[in-house]
Amino acid sequence: MAKSAVKQPETRLGLVRRARRMTRVLAVGYPDAHCELDFTTSLELLVAVVLSAQTTDVRVNQVTPMLFRRYRTAQDFASADRTELEELIRPTGFYRNKATSLVGLGAALVERFGGEVPGRLDDLVTLPGVGRKTANVVLGDAFGVPGITVDTHFGRLTRRWGWTTEEDPVKVEREVGELVERKEWTLLSHRTIFHGRRVCHARTPACGACLLAPQCPSFGVGQVDPVKAEKLVKGEEAPHLIALAERVRAGEKLA
């Protein structure tokens, strides 16, 4: 049975080394991690992230194909018929507020940025419905600018890992950014979110089938029995993740 190798108290250097080791292990576990929202342009990604608030990426991806066929430019959103727009995005929930954000977003892009999505965080966060989380997703996946996306999964996992004790997303972003190399920020965000959705669940983490078990100070808060834990692992990557966890339990170092 894998047990946490983390000792207390942990030095700052020890924390940095552990965080970077865990980052390398996550890369082995999730080599194909990516933004799970479907998009082809920076505008489509920005709209999709705005729609993803309080709903799932799967639900957003069901809505956006028709939405993007109807609204192709920032001007299209700025001049959208509210009734039509609300009906298209209704399945994502909070559709009236989201419609207001999308119309305002389109107008702001047209008025201040020539209809184009800006590639700077300071500009993005001035847009209606866009906060740092949304901005970092767009920067990382549309512009290739490293960014840390602190959603509920990322915050939960980094606190479980002892990387931070903060609840405020901005403070979490800053503290994690100080532990991990900047070039790793975007992929670390995706891989952490993947891990949160597939293994490190909010209610019952699959601790006994986790490839990070030896480095995790929270090992044991979930199901530690390997057989039972393996049944909790979700997603098409499950066989791969379970096989890696078996190697870890056998004493192998993945990175």
VEXBATOR-372973 format. One record per residue: x, y, z of N, C-alpha, C in turn. Coordinates in steps of 0.02 Angstrom, whole numbers, plus 50000, padded with zeros to 5 digits. Layout:
XYZXYZXYZ...
This chain:
500424994050000500005000050000500435006250000500305010749952500695016949949500535021350008501045024550035500955029150090501305035750073501045041050101501345047550089502055047650114502505050250071503205050850091503355057850117502845062050122502935068950143503025069250218503535072650240503675073450311503505080550332503325081350393503175087850422503665089450477503875095750484503715101250438504125100750374503855103550321504175103450256504505110150243505135110050222505485116250206505225119150141505365125350129505165128550067505485125050008506125123450013506475119949960506165113049948505985109750003505675103249997505005103649962504625108849977503975109849944504055111049870504535115149851504655116649780504855110249744505295106349773505515100149742504935095249735504525094749787503955090149784503445092349732503315098849729502835101449681503065100049609503705101049597503965099949530503995092449512504115088249562504105081049550503385078849534502905081449571502205079849558501985082349489502245088049469502095090749403502355086049348502945083149359503225078449310502815071949308502585069749366502175063649369501505064749334501205070549344500585072149310500675072049234501255074149211501395074049139501415066949112501645062249153501645055249134500935052549133500545054649182499855052249186499395055049134499515061449116499055064849070499445068349014499775064448972500185067448918499765071248867499125069748862498705072848812498195077748843498315079948904497855084548937497785090848896497175093448894497035099348853496405102648879496255108448851495625111748866495065107448837494565105848878494035101348855493445105048824493525111548814493025115348776493215115248703492735114448659492855114248587492865121348559493385123048521493435129648491493925129448432493875134448389494345135048333494665141948331494385146848367494665153548368494685156148440495055161548450495095164448517494415167048540494015169648494493345172048512492905166148534492935160748497492535154848516492735152348585493385152148598493605149848664493365154648718493425161048707493215165948757492465165148772492065164448721491345163548730491205156948767491545151648747491435145148778491605145248853492135148648871492325148948942491815153048981491565158348952491045162248985490425157848997490255153848948489665149448954489775143749004490405141949017490555136149059490445137449134490325143649153490195145149223489585141349248489655137849304489105134249336488805128749293489205126049247488965120249208489575116249186489465111049147490015106649126490255108449056490885106549042491155107548975490755103548924490515097648944490125093448899489495097148877489155100348925488545104048908488695109948862489225113448876489425119148834489565116748763489925111148757490105108548691489495106248651488945104848685488325103048651487975109148622488105114848652487775121048633488165125048581488825125048587489225129748546489235128448470489165122348446489175121548372488645125848338488035125548362487505129648332487615137048346487845138548407487965145548426488495148648381489035145048368489585147848328489415148048254488945144048232488715144748162488305151148154487935152948206487515158848203487895165248218488365164948265488745170848285489485169548273489755172748221490445171348200490935176848220490695182848233491135188448249490905191948312491345196248338491175200148397490565204548382490525207248321489955211448302489305207448303489345201048283488745196848284488475196248355488915195448404488695195048473488445201848498488785207148478488585213848500487885215648477487705213448418487045215148389486555209448393486685204548435486265198548439485555200148463485075196548436484395196748462484385192948528484205196448582484245193448649483835187048655483245187148628482805181248635483125175248601483385176248541483705170748504484325168248540484745172948563485365171048598485215167248661484745169748701484565166448764484325159348751483935158448699483665151848684484225146948665484715149348628485265145148607485695142848666485805147348714486245145648770485875143448832485225142948829484815141148887485065134748922485265129448886485475123348919486075124148966486455129548959487045130549002486875133549070486245135549078486035138549142486225145849147485865149449190485995156649200486035160249133485605158149088485665160449018485535167849009485125170849051485005178049044485635182049061485945180249117486565183749136487115182549085487155176349060487675174649012487555178348946486925179048926486775182648865486985189948872486855192848931487055199748944487815200448937488175195448965488905195648961489145195048889488835190648850489065189548781488925195648737488345198848746488205204848707488685210448727488795211248792489265216248815489975214748794490145208348795490805206248773490925207948700490435206348658490495208048587490565215448576490165219348612490185226648604490865229448626491115226948682491765229348707492325227648659492305221748630492825219748582492805224248520492205225748497492135229948438492365237148453492145239748509492275246748525493005248048545493315243148581493975244648609494545240648578494385235148544494915230848518494835228948445494455232948409494375231748337494055225048321493655222548367493315216248356493735210048369494355211148390494815205548403494895204248478495015198048497495135196348566495855198348584495935202448635496615204648654497015198948685497665199348678498105194148703498465195948767498185200848805498485202848868497985201948925498215199348981497775198149038497455204649061497835210049065497565216449089496995218849046497005217348981496465219248936495875214448942496015208048945495485203048947495035203849008495325205349066494925205749127494485211949130494555216449081494105222249078493465220649040493435214849008492855213048968492295210249011491675211448993491095208849030491115201249037491025198849098491005191649110491685188149111492225192049107492895189049104493295190649166493485185449203493915186249262494595183149247495015182649297495685179949287495675172749263495215168749289495185161749268495055161249193494545164849170494375164849099494955167549058495245172949081495795176149045496385171349038496555167749091497125163249088496995157349041496375154949038496205149648990496325152148919496075157948904496135160748837496865162048820497235165048867497945166448854498335159948841498215154948883498595148748877498435144748815497785144348798497575139748745497475143148678497365149648677497275153148613497905157048593498295159248642498875163448627499545160448647499525154748681500155151548701500525155248756500165159448794500465163148849500335159148913500865157048950500765152949010500295156249060499835152349086499375154849136499115149249180498955150849242498685145949289497935147049296497545141949281496825142349285496575139349350496355143549395496135141149460495385140149460495165134149441494455132549447494365128549511493765125749523493645122149586494095116049593494225112549537494665106649541495375108649559495635113849525496315115949537496405118249609495955122249634496005124549703495975118949752495505114249743495435108649789496065104349790496325102749732496895098249729497535101449756497655107649739498275110749762498265111749838497665112549866497635112749940497745105749969497475100749938497595093849962498335092049958498655094549907499365093049898499815097049944499525101949979499925106050023500335111349987500125112849925500475118049887500265124949910499665125349938499385131649962498855130150015498715135050055498155134550102497635139850086497755143650033497315149150015496665146649983496135150549994495495149249961495375154049903495655160049909495565165049857495945163049794495605162649736495925160349674496535164349654496535170849664497105174949646497715173149688497605171949752498155170049797498405163049781497935158549764498135151749743498575152149681498355156049633498735156949571499435159349585499495164249629500155167049644500595162049679500325158549729500745153849768500965147949726500515145149686500705139549643501205141849590501105147849564501565150449514502275151249539502345152049605503005152649635503345145849645502955140449639503225133749650503435130349585503095131949531503175128349468503435133149414503855130549371504125134749317503565137449273503655143649253503135147249214502935143449151503405140349118503265136749056502785130849067502715128649129502295122949145501585124949164501455131449173500825133549203500205131149166500185132049101499575130349063499435122849066499935118849051499825111549051499715108949122500045111849171499905109849240499175111049257498905116549235498195118049247497755112649217497875110949154497475105749121497555098949155498165097249172498285090649201497985090149271498015095549309497715095449375496955094849370496665098449324495945098049314495745091049291496125088149245496005081249224496025076549284496535077349326496615072949385496035073849433495805079949441495245081249485494595078149460494515077849395493905074949366493935067349363494535064549361494595057349350494795053349412495185056249456495455052549513495315055949580495525062049587495495065549651494825069149659494295065249666493615067949668493495071849733492995076249731492855080449789492645076449850492195071649840491925068049898492335061849916492495057749867492865051649883493445050849833494025053649848494605052849805494815045449800495075043649742495305036749732496035036249754496165037249818496855037449843497245031049828496925025349833497265019049823497435017549750497195021849705497335020949634497625027449605497995031049647498255037549627499005037349615499215039649558499925039649541500325044649582499985049249616500325054249657500345052349731500095046449748500045044549819500675045549860501265043749836501865044349878502045051649894501825056349853501995063349865501415067349895500855064249908500265067849929500165067550005500175073350039500075073450111499365071850132498895071750084498195070350100498015063150083498525059050068498375051950054497985048950113497415045850098497015042850150496365046450163496265052350133495635055850143495085052550102495285048350054494805044850013494875037350021494685033649970494705026249971495415023949958495705020450008496395018250001496465011049975495935007149981495975000349955496035000449879496564997649851496674998149778496094995649736495814989949755495274986949715494664991549715494494994149773493914998649778494075005349745494685007749754494875014149726494865014049650495085008549621495115008049548494425008949516493905006949553493225007649527492985014949526493345019149562493165026249565493495030349510493995027549477494355031149425493915031849363493845037849337493395039249281493785040949217493425040949162493705043149099494025037749058494155039448995494455034548950495175033048968495485037449009496175036249031496225031349089495655029049115495655024949175496135018949173496145014949121496615009249120497345011549126497515016949091498195019649093498365022049164497905025649195498025028349262498075022849314497655017849308497675012249355498325008349348498555007449286499195003949275499775007849306499765014449299500295018549329500275018049405499675018149433499605017649506499875011049531499765005749493500034999149512500794999249513501085002649465501815003249463502075007249523501705012449541501895016449599501855012349663501335008349670501265004149730501824999049733502084997049676502634992249674503304995549689503295002149700503905005649718504265009149661503975009149602504285012449545504175019949546504675023649527504615030849521504465032549448503935036449439503725037949371504105043949342504385048149384504755053949360505245056249414
